[in-house]
Amino acid sequence: MNALFMAGAGTDVGKTFVAAQLIRALIGRGVVVEALKPVVSGFDPGDWALSDPGQLLAALGRPLDAETLQAISPWRYAAPLSPDMAARLEGRAVDCAAVAAFCRSRIAARPEALTLVEGAGGVMSPVDEDTTGLDLMAGIGAPVVVVGGSYLGAISHTLTAIEAVRARGLTLKAVVVSESQAAGTPFAETVAAVARLGRASPVIAAPRQAGDLAWREALAEAVLRPG
């Protein structure tokens, strides 16, 4: 399948940062890349350059305008809550099946491209009243990259996300441990624990020091590897 789902082990773990850097690495290798952030909450229509869709569009080298925004993120909500809650506050509703169908359609329309689909929140964050991000992932059926953090508790969250993905029968392409800034936890030891206990390969450490982006090439290699 010419798609990849970027799943978070939780909220604010660096999922968009990792996705944007992966896009840049893939484009640098000559890969045709598309990206979708179909559902986004906490969205400010007056200032969205640094929002999740804004960062993905910048990585793709596309203008930040109404047309490109609608193409990448059709379901947008203002409240920084799970999509079902944020939509309800606006008198609206999200339909996970419709979101999955949209993603499948966009993936099928660009068979020559690798389409990255970024989820909202964590693997088990609600999408609508009856489904979670895991249901959305299963509805799309793409291989998965799990992105976790390095804060206290992140090992458990990341291992749980890995197990949930596997239990649903989805292909786990890679795990990225994105360094949580000012977490006060040992980053290298956190990465090692995820690799050891998650029995996943590869587990890629993504430090957040400025200019330290060698890891994104390792991630690009992992997602492009057959199987």
N, C-alpha and C positions, 0 to 999 in steps of 0.2 A: 504494500500500500504506500502511496506517495504522500504520506502524512505522518505527523508526529504530535502527540499530545504532551504539553508541558503541564505537569501536575504539581501542586504544592503540598508539602506535608502539613502546612498550616498557612495562616495569613501573614503577609509581610515577611516572608522568608527569603526574598530576593528572586522570586520566580521570573518577573519581568526583566530584571537585570540580566539573568542568565539567558533568557530567551533572546533578548536583543543582542547580546554578545555572540550567541550561537548564530543568529542571522548574519551578522557581520563576518563571522568566520566562514560560513558556508558560501556567501557571496564572493568572498575572497578566493575561494576554490573554484569559482565558476559555476556554482549550483544556482539554478533558478529557484527563488524562494518566494513563497507567499506566507502571510501570517494573518491569523484571526484571533481576536479577543472578543468572542461573540457577546459575552455578558460582562458588564462592568458596573460596579456600584461605587459610591463615593465620587461621582463624576461631576465636575464643575464645568458647564458648557462655556463659561466665560474665560476660563483659564485652564486649558487641558494639555498644554505642550508637554508637561512632565507626567501626565497621566499614563496609565498602562498602554492604551492605544497610541498615545502620542509618542511614547518611547519606541514602540514597535514600528510605527510609520517612519520615524527618524532613522532607525536601523535599516529599513528598506530603501531609504533615500527618496521617500515620497513626500509631497507637500502635505502640510497639516491644514486641510480644509474640510468643509462640510461633506464633500463627496467621498473623500478618502476615509474620513471618520465613519460615515455610514456603512461603507463597504467592509470595514474591519470590525466594527462594534455596533451592530444594530440595536442591541438591548442595553440601554444606558439609564442609570438611575442615580439620583443625587445623594441619597443617604448612604453613609459608609457602613452598610449592614449586609447580611447575606441577601442575594438577589430576590428571594421570595419576600423578605421583610421590606426591602427597599422599594420593590414594585408596589407592594400593598399600600405603602404610605402615599403613593401617587395615584391610587385608585386603579392600578394596573395589575397585570399578572404575567408571570413567566411560564412558558410551556417547554419543559425540557425536551420533549419529543420534537417540537418545532425547532429548537436550537440545534439539536443533533442533525435534523434533516437539512437545515441551512448549511451546516458545516460539511456534511457529506456532498451536498450539491456543489459547494464552492471547491471542494477537493477534486471532484469529478470533472469540473469545468477546466481545471488546469492540470492535466495529466503529466505535463512536462515539468511541473514544479513540485518541490517539496513544501507542503503547507504545514506550518506550525500552528497548532491550536492551543491557546493558553486558557486554562481554566480560571475560575473565580474562587479565590480563597483556597481552602484545603481540599483534600480528596473527598472528605465526607461533609463538606459544607453544603447546605441546602441550595438547590437550584430553584425548584418550585416546592409546593407544599408536600409533595409525595416523593421527590427524588433528590439525589445528592450529586455531587460532582462525579462520583464513581459511576452513577447511572449514565451521565452524559458521556463519559469516556467509553463505556461499553456500547452506547448507542452509535458512537463514531467508529470504534473498533481499531483505532490507530495504535501503533506501539507507543509506549509511554516513557518519558523521562520524569523521574521524581526529583523535586528540588526541596531540600530541607535546610534548616538553619544550623547554627552552632550554639544557640543560647541554652541555658539550663533547661533540660526537658526535651531538647530537640532530638536527642538520640531515640527516645521512646516514640516521639511523634513520627520521625522518619521511618523507623522500623515498622510501625503500625501501618503507615501508608504503603510501604513495600508489600506487606502481607496482604493488604486489601486489594491492591492491584493484581497480585498473583492469584488470589482467591477468585477473582472475577474472570480469570483465564486470559488476561491481557499480557502482551509481551512487554517486559521491562527492558528497555534498551540501555539505560544508564541511570545512575543516581548521582546527583550533584549536591555536595554540602557547601552551601553558600555561607561565608563567614558573617556572623551576626555582629555588627559593630557595637563596641562597648559592652559586649556580653559578659566579659570577665571569666569566660570558660576557656579551657585549652583547646585550640582549634585542631591541631594535628591529632590529638588523642580522640577528639570527637569523630573525626573522619575515620580513624582507624577502627573505632568501635562500631560505626555503621557498617564498614566493610566486613568486619569480622562476624558480627551478629546478624547482619542482613543477608549474608551469603550472596551478595550481589557483585557483579562485575560488568563494567568498571564502576568504581566509586571515585568520583572526581572532586578534588578540593578546589573551591573557587574563592580565593582570598579577595579582600576588597581594597587592598592597597592600590593606590593610583598607578596605572601603567602595568600592573601585574596581571596580564591576560593570557599567559601561555596556556592556561587550563582550557580555554575555549577551543583551541586546536585539538586537544585530546577529546573534547566532547564532540566536535565535528566528526572526527574519525570514528567515534563510537556510533553515532547515529547513522553514518553512511555505510557502516559495515553490514554486509548481508547477514540475514538471519535474525 
